[in-house]
Amino acid sequence: MILDHIDRLELPEEEADEHFDAVMALARLGEGLSWVHGEVSRIETDARSRAARESVHHVVVGGLLETLPMGVLSCAFQWYAVSACNYAQLVGWLAFRDTQKAKDYVKRVTTRLVNYRNKVAAHFAITDPRRTDTEADLLASVMTHVVYAEGHLFAAALAPIVTAGENVITVSRDYSWSLTRTHARLARRYWPQGPPKSHQALRVPPGTTKFTVTWSDLLDDAG
């Protein structure tokens, strides 16, 4: 099984069965990522058509952005970032069977996505700051606005500049990224034959493995 078509990472077929659930997780993540991309791409295409009619190249606030489902887009960027990083890290783990190498692999193939995932999508940095986070980083983490630039929608493109006395504080790195452009790059790496297809299956390993099935009482979910 080819895990990464660019780096030529493979999972031997005899090991694919052993890691059935991990392989299925990749299929489901890949299918979900393709769906999110499709939804955002549709919105972006409509915005691009309107921008062309109005000779607009950049919109930070108002204008054609007012007609876009900003809540859906904000969540879509966050969902995509978390799931894509999970996908890449699982690929790295299956290929190297080493946690640190898997993390290094994610940082290399999805650099901007990891930065955005760490500061925005997984949790807002302002709620769990790190020593290296600047005041601007913390403010930027909850600026979930999406902007339009040169035919694409970008998250985290709007970054604050904080003035404290004589000090000018900026974000420590550029967190901006395009979901559609990122997906195109990941598709060449992971799904060059098209979006993956998952299916409903459960593998019960031989031997003493057992499963329990639990669910919460939704009427008492806060308890």
C-alpha positions in Angstrom: 0.0 0.0 0.0 1.5 3.4 -1.0 1.2 5.8 1.8 3.0 8.8 0.2 3.4 8.9 -3.6 6.0 11.8 -3.5 8.3 10.4 -0.7 7.6 6.9 -1.9 6.6 5.7 1.6 4.9 2.3 1.6 3.2 -0.1 4.0 3.9 -3.7 3.0 0.8 -5.6 2.1 1.4 -8.2 4.7 1.4 -5.4 7.4 -1.7 -3.7 6.0 -3.9 -6.4 7.5 -2.2 -6.1 10.8 -2.9 -2.3 10.8 -6.4 -2.6 9.5 -7.9 0.0 11.7 -5.1 2.5 11.0 -5.6 2.0 7.3 -9.3 2.4 7.6 -8.7 5.6 9.6 -6.7 7.0 6.7 -9.5 6.1 4.3 -12.1 7.9 6.4 -9.9 10.9 7.0 -9.1 11.1 3.3 -12.7 10.9 2.3 -13.7 13.5 4.9 -10.9 15.9 3.8 -12.1 15.6 0.2 -15.6 16.4 1.2 -14.6 19.5 3.2 -12.4 20.6 0.3 -15.4 20.1 -2.1 -17.6 22.3 0.1 -15.0 25.1 0.4 -14.1 24.9 -3.3 -17.7 25.4 -4.3 -18.0 28.5 -2.1 -14.6 29.8 -3.3 -15.6 29.3 -7.0 -18.7 31.3 -6.5 -16.7 34.1 -4.8 -14.2 34.0 -7.6 -16.9 34.4 -10.2 -18.4 37.4 -8.4 -15.0 38.9 -7.8 -14.2 38.7 -11.6 -17.5 40.4 -12.4 -16.7 43.2 -10.0 -13.0 43.4 -10.9 -12.1 42.7 -7.3 -8.8 41.1 -6.3 -8.6 41.4 -2.5 -11.4 41.6 0.1 -10.6 41.7 3.8 -14.0 42.7 5.2 -17.4 43.4 3.7 -18.1 43.3 0.0 -18.4 39.7 -1.4 -17.4 38.3 2.0 -20.7 39.4 3.5 -22.5 36.8 1.3 -20.3 33.9 2.4 -21.1 31.5 5.3 -18.3 32.7 7.5 -19.1 30.4 10.4 -19.1 27.4 8.1 -15.8 28.5 6.5 -14.1 29.2 9.9 -15.0 25.7 11.1 -14.1 24.1 7.8 -10.6 25.5 7.9 -10.2 24.2 11.5 -11.7 20.8 10.8 -9.5 20.4 7.8 -6.3 21.4 9.6 -6.8 19.0 12.5 -7.8 16.1 10.2 -5.0 16.6 7.7 -2.4 16.7 10.4 -3.8 13.6 11.9 -3.7 11.9 8.5 -0.1 12.9 7.8 1.1 11.9 11.3 -0.5 8.5 11.0 1.2 8.1 7.6 4.5 9.0 9.2 3.9 6.6 12.1 3.0 3.7 9.8 6.0 4.4 7.6 8.6 4.9 10.4 7.1 3.4 13.5 8.7 6.2 15.5 6.8 8.9 17.2 9.4 11.7 16.7 10.0 10.8 13.1 6.2 10.9 12.5 6.0 14.4 14.0 9.0 15.6 12.0 7.3 14.2 8.8 4.1 16.2 9.6 6.1 19.4 10.1 7.9 18.9 6.8 4.9 18.1 4.6 2.3 20.3 6.2 4.3 23.2 7.8 1.7 25.9 7.6 -1.1 23.5 8.5 0.8 22.4 11.7 1.3 26.0 12.7 -2.4 26.8 12.2 -3.5 23.5 13.9 -1.3 24.2 17.0 -2.4 27.8 17.5 -5.9 27.9 16.2 -7.6 24.6 15.2 -6.6 22.2 18.0 -7.1 24.9 20.6 -6.9 28.7 20.6 -3.4 29.7 21.8 -5.0 32.5 23.9 -6.6 29.7 26.1 -3.3 27.8 26.5 -0.4 30.1 25.8 3.2 28.9 25.3 6.3 30.8 26.5 7.2 31.7 23.0 3.8 33.1 22.0 3.7 36.8 21.5 0.7 39.0 22.5 -0.1 39.2 18.8 0.0 35.4 18.5 -2.6 35.1 21.2 -4.9 37.7 19.6 -4.4 36.1 16.2 -5.5 32.7 17.5 -9.1 33.8 17.9 -9.2 35.9 14.7 -11.0 33.2 12.7 -11.9 35.6 9.9 -11.5 34.3 6.3 -10.3 36.7 3.5 -10.4 36.6 -0.3 -7.2 37.2 -2.2 -6.3 36.5 -5.9 -9.0 33.9 -6.4 -8.7 32.0 -3.1 -10.0 32.1 0.4 -7.4 32.3 3.1 -7.6 31.6 6.9 -5.4 33.5 9.4 -4.4 36.1 6.8 -5.5 38.9 9.0 -2.8 39.3 11.7 -2.7 41.9 14.5 0.1 44.3 15.2 0.2 45.3 18.9 1.9 48.5 20.0 3.0 48.5 23.7 4.9 51.7 24.4 7.8 51.8 22.0 7.5 48.1 21.2 5.7 46.8 18.1 4.7 43.2 18.6 3.8 41.0 15.6 2.9 37.4 15.2 5.9 35.1 15.5 5.1 33.4 12.2 2.8 33.5 9.2 -0.2 31.3 9.9 -2.2 32.1 6.7 -3.1 29.3 4.3 -5.5 28.4 1.5 -7.6 25.2 2.0 -8.0 24.5 -1.7 -4.4 25.1 -2.6 -3.3 22.9 0.3 -5.6 20.2 -0.7 -4.3 20.2 -4.2 -0.8 19.6 -2.9 -1.9 16.9 -0.4 -3.9 15.2 -3.2 -0.8 14.8 -5.3 1.0 13.3 -2.4 -1.7 11.0 -1.0 -4.5 10.6 -3.5 -3.3 11.1 -7.1 -5.9 8.6 -8.3 -8.7 10.5 -6.8 -10.5 10.8 -3.5 -10.3 7.7 -1.3 -13.4 5.7 -0.4 -14.0 4.3 3.1 -16.5 1.7 4.1 -18.2 0.4 7.2 -16.2 -2.5 8.5 -15.0 -3.8 11.8 -12.1 -6.3 12.1 -12.1 -8.5 15.1 -8.5 -9.8 15.7 -8.1 -13.5 16.6 -7.2 -14.5 20.1 -8.4 -12.8 23.3 -9.3 -9.4 22.0 -12.7 -8.2 23.1 -14.7 -5.0 22.6 -17.0 -3.1 24.8 -19.6 -0.7 23.5 -20.6 2.3 25.6 -22.5 5.5 25.0 -23.5 8.3 27.3 -27.0 9.2 28.4 -27.5 12.3 26.3 -30.1 13.6 28.7 -27.4 13.6 31.4 -24.4 14.5 29.3 -23.1 17.2 31.7 -23.0 14.8 34.6 
